């Protein structure tokens, strides 16, 4: 098995734990794209929490020490993307 295959399999584990949230829906898709555009690297895991106002999505990014966070409104528009760790560690 290659390192990429192993990382892909590990990335799927958190997705299975969030079966109640639609990780293929428009909010998660918009946030994955926004985070990837911000960091220029692949995402290794995604979790999502739906709220009345929209959704909060967290993604582990390859090489980052802390997750990235993305928020959307109820219409699935990205409101913001931010790094949750120390910016000095980026």
N, C-alpha and C positions, 0 to 999 in steps of 0.2 A: 504494500500500500504506500502511496506517495503521501507526502506531508499535506498536499492540497486535499486529497481524499479524506484524510483523517480530520482536517479542519472542517471540511464540509459536513462530515458526519457529526462532529461535535457541535457545529452550528445548529443542526436540526434538533438537538435535545431541548433547548429552551423553547423552541417553537411548539413542540409537543406539549409542554407544560402549560401553554397558554391557549388551549383548545377553545376556550370560550370567546376569545378575541379574534377578530378576522384579520389575520396578518397578511392576507392577500387583497384586502379591500383598499379603497381609495386613500384612506388616511395613512395606513401603513406604507402603501406604495409611494405616496407623495413624500413622506418623511424619509424613507430609505433613499430616494433619489436626492433629496435636499441634503442629507448628511453626506452621502457619497460625493456630491458636487463640492461640498465644503471641505472635505478632508482629502479627496483625491485618492482614496484607498478603499479597499473592499470592506464590507461589514461582515463580522463573523458571528453575530447573534442579534436577534431583535426580540423585544418584548413590547407589549402594548397594553395600555389601560384606557378603557373608554370612560369618558366623563360626560356630564350633561352638556358641557360647553364644547366638547370635541374629543380629542384623544391625546394621550401622552405616550410617546414612543421612545424607548431607549435602545441604543445599539452599541455593542462592543465593536470597536474598530481595531483592525489589525495594527499592533504597535502602540496603541493608546493605553495609558494606565488606568483610565476611568471611562465609563460609558459616555456617549453623546446623547443628548436629549433633544427631542423635537416635539413641538406642540402644534396641534391643528385646531381649527374651529369646527363647528358643527357641519359646515359645508365642505370639510376636508381640505381647506386651504392651510398651508403651512404658515404658522404665526411666528415661528422662530426656531432656530437651531443653536444649541450651545454645548460646550464641553463642560462636563460636570466635575472635572478634576482641576488641578492647578495648571494654569496656562503656561507656566514655566516648564511643565513636563511635556508639552506638545512638540 
